[in-house]
Amino acid sequence: MIRYDIKYPIGFTSINILKQFRGKGYGKIILKTSENFLKKNIILISKIKKNNKSSVNIFNKNNYKLLCERKYFFFVKLILNKE
């Protein structure tokens, strides 16, 4: 499941994959595909627990950049209009 909480131009995103589907690459595919349905020119932010290495990998593989590291990792990605 992908969740977006959007208050344009900023959106917060999170991901949760059922245990039986973890480790199969579905997270990367689902995140990338879901971004195609978003408005363009938006800033996406994801807050990830430091011990959640799987989520960190999913967001890294989808070109999210580490914004800051505190109690959580915060990743950011810009979705720009390509016209």
C-alpha positions in Angstrom: 0.0 0.0 0.0 1.2 3.5 -0.9 -0.2 6.5 1.0 0.1 10.1 -0.1 -1.0 13.0 2.1 -0.8 15.9 -0.3 -1.1 19.6 0.6 0.0 20.9 -2.8 2.9 21.6 -3.5 4.2 19.2 -0.8 3.2 15.6 -0.3 4.1 13.1 2.3 4.4 9.5 1.2 4.7 6.1 3.0 4.7 2.5 1.9 3.6 -0.7 3.5 4.1 -4.1 1.8 2.4 -7.3 3.2 4.9 -9.7 4.7 4.4 -12.4 2.1 5.3 -9.9 -0.7 8.4 -8.3 0.9 11.8 -8.8 -0.6 10.5 -9.4 -4.1 11.0 -5.9 -5.6 7.3 -5.0 -5.5 7.8 -1.9 -3.3 10.1 -0.2 -5.9 7.6 -1.0 -8.7 4.6 0.2 -6.7 6.2 3.4 -5.6 7.4 4.3 -9.1 4.1 3.4 -10.8 2.0 5.4 -8.2 4.1 8.5 -8.8 2.7 8.6 -12.4 -0.7 9.4 -11.1 0.4 12.5 -9.1 0.3 16.1 -10.2 3.5 17.4 -11.5 5.7 20.0 -9.8 5.3 18.5 -6.3 7.8 17.8 -3.5 7.4 14.4 -2.0 8.8 13.7 1.5 9.1 10.4 3.2 9.8 9.9 7.0 11.4 6.5 7.6 12.4 4.8 10.9 16.2 4.4 11.0 15.9 0.6 11.5 13.7 0.1 8.4 16.4 -0.7 5.9 13.9 -2.1 3.4 12.0 1.2 3.1 15.3 3.1 2.9 16.3 0.9 0.0 13.0 1.3 -1.8 13.1 5.1 -1.6 16.8 5.2 -2.6 16.1 3.0 -5.7 13.4 5.5 -6.7 15.8 8.4 -6.7 14.7 10.0 -3.4 17.5 11.9 -1.7 18.3 11.9 2.0 17.2 15.4 3.2 18.2 15.0 6.9 18.8 12.4 9.6 17.5 12.9 13.1 15.3 10.4 15.0 14.1 9.4 11.5 15.5 9.5 8.0 13.7 12.1 5.8 13.9 11.5 2.1 12.7 14.0 -0.6 12.0 13.8 -4.3 10.9 16.5 -6.8 8.3 15.4 -9.4 8.6 18.1 -12.1 6.5 18.8 -15.2 8.6 17.7 -18.2 6.8 19.9 -20.7 
